[in-house]
Amino acid sequence: MSKPRSLLRLLGVMVLAIAVGITFAGPAGAKMTKAQKRHAAKVLIKQLKKNPRLIKSKRWLRKAGHVDATLPLTVRLNPVVALGTDASHHVITGAAASNDTATIDLTSSFGPEVGPRQTTIDGKLHVIAKFGNPAEGDDLGDLTITVTDAELTAASIGVLENPDSTCPTPPMSTLTQGGVIARNGSGVAQLTGSGGLAPTVNQNTVLRTAPISLGAASIAGSPNIGKANIFKQSNNVRLSLHTTATVTTIFRSTEDGTGDTLGFGNNAFQAGMLPNALFQCDEAFGGTTSSAGLGAGDTTGNFGDVGPVGSRNVIPVDVIGSLKINPSLTTDGALRLATLDVHSAQPRESTVDACLQVASLVKTGTADAHVAALEGNLGVPAGTLSGISTAAPTATPCVDTNEGDWPLVAARLAQLVNNSQPTDRVLALDPSVEVDDLTAEALVGTL
């Protein structure tokens, strides 16, 4: 009698297990409690990290969709590569040189003489991917993408040129912030990342930007979201993103006169004024504009997502392209789940403010020597004017009227560019922006 009873119990356990399995795998999974779903999702994501090829398992995907599983990803534009070895034969790694390009068309602001300008982009996005649920109308393999953060940089963009300029190319020492000096396959030193010059910066450039920091903007009614599908072969990913931009202008002096620029009608050097020839071809940082005032209202009292002057830098981008599942470990040990290749669906109009106030000289060996020479001309002790040059872009807002924040103005040397004064001088631009080509890798986790 004991054996049949044991058999009955075993059969009962098997039937219960099958029932539980059916409940989890089928539409009735919606009856799971939130806690059960969270636990099941955690288990599934742990399985995926151990075996990333599960991302193409239809059974696994159905389970992930039923429990609302989400996966944090880092979309990295530039892969980490081996750059060579150090003196101890340790492998040196770093970001590969950027091959991601975007076009900024300034025709509407300056006319066809300026037109489209190209730049390179690097950095990363942090996103959350939510697995679609076929029981709720999604296609199997659908992913809903939400951008939670952006850490992108665009290389210095040339804006205006003076064809009569005889200046050499700006010194790379002023442009390497965020870049990495590495060796290419031939052992030649090169700049990687986006800290260097964009293709539109040449020896004739008299107005450009410093490398532009891009973040994710939070705008009511315009979420940073996208969609992808694992099984479709082409045009299987799209993303709508609004980025914030921190823009610092850089001016270049191309005056070759020996006097001041105040219109006194003579070339005599006057105390406290800038002898232009001394600073020929030097550069100066302007003030900075950003998106800090989004939603704070503009100067006319209107409120909304357009901020006050100097705080309206919003660049919307819509991209489409392909997502390819190809799990692998990267050079720096991250788990790559997929690669992406996207471009703009169409150009989008942006709002960008450029500051026309001159803040400080760009610190280079040449500029330092010129400052020392000016101190000699003024008859002041060496180092008196050292504060008028900096190695990094200023963080001074363009609308700041505190003279202490504007070293060139405070030193009465603002004549470097058009006799600038610390007043509200903002050039409102509305460039059209388009991503030409962007390749990236989707890495598991937040890196």
Sequence and secondary structure as in RCSB ss.txt:
>XXXX:A:sequence
MSKPRSLLRLLGVMVLAIAVGITFAGPAGAKMTKAQKRHAAKVLIKQLKKNPRLIKSKRWLRKAGHVDATLPLTV
RLNPVVALGTDASHHVITGAAASNDTATIDLTSSFGPEVGPRQTTIDGKLHVIAKFGNPAEGDDLGDLTITVTDA
ELTAASIGVLENPDSTCPTPPMSTLTQGGVIARNGSGVAQLTGSGGLAPTVNQNTVLRTAPISLGAASIAGSPNI
GKANIFKQSNNVRLSLHTTATVTTIFRSTEDGTGDTLGFGNNAFQAGMLPNALFQCDEAFGGTTSSAGLGAGDTT
GNFGDVGPVGSRNVIPVDVIGSLKINPSLTTDGALRLATLDVHSAQPRESTVDACLQVASLVKTGTADAHVAALE
GNLGVPAGTLSGISTAAPTATPCVDTNEGDWPLVAARLAQLVNNSQPTDRVLALDPSVEVDDLTAEALVGTL
>XXXX:A:secstr
 HHHHHHHHHHHHHHHHHHHHHHHHSGGGGGS HHHHHHHHHHHHHHHHH GGGGG HHHHHHHHHTT EEEEEE
ESS EEEEEE TT  EEEEE    EEEEEE HHHH TTT EEEEEEEEEEEEEEEE  GGGT  TTEEEEEEEEE
EEEE B EEEE TT       GGGT TT EEEE TTS EEEETTSSB TT  TTEEEEE  EEEEE   TT   E
EEEESS SSS EEEEEEEEEEEEEEEE     SS SS  SS    TTS  GGGGTT EEEEEEE STTTTS  TT
S  SSS STT   EEEEEEEEEEEEEEEE TTS EEEEEEEEEESS EE BEEEE  EEEEE  HHHHHHHHHHH
HHHT  TTTTGGGEESS    BTT   GGG HHHHTT GGGSTT  SS  EEEE  EEEEEEEEEEEEES  
